[in-house]
Amino acid sequence: MDLAYAVDLAHASSHSVGGGVASIAPQLLFFVAIFAIFYFLLIRPQQKQRRDRERMLTVLKKGDRVVTTGGLHGTIVGINEHSVMLKVADQVRVEVDRAAVSRVVISESDKDA
């Protein structure tokens, strides 16, 4: 092998194929677009849902009709920082974790007001 040929071969292999920085821009733009799609379709709606749930849990008060994650319906008769006391029937009270409250049921009289 000739020394000039080896130098030419080394020089040719050191150059990148495909245009260098110009070929990275479309790939980078593609990844930015994918991230933006994931953000607006997945991350942002989940953050909004979590904020709404936390807000709902902080404004719970006595007298609210609620449904737990287990499907238990009841009226709040006692509340503290970590748990909620529900009245599920006459003389039947159940203490559940505050995080177990799934939703507040809006009665017909509250809808009219």
Helices and strands as residue ranges (DSSP letters): H 3-14, H 21-38, I 39-43, H 44-58, E 65-68, E 73-79, E 83-89, E 92-97, G 98-100, E 101-105, H 108-112
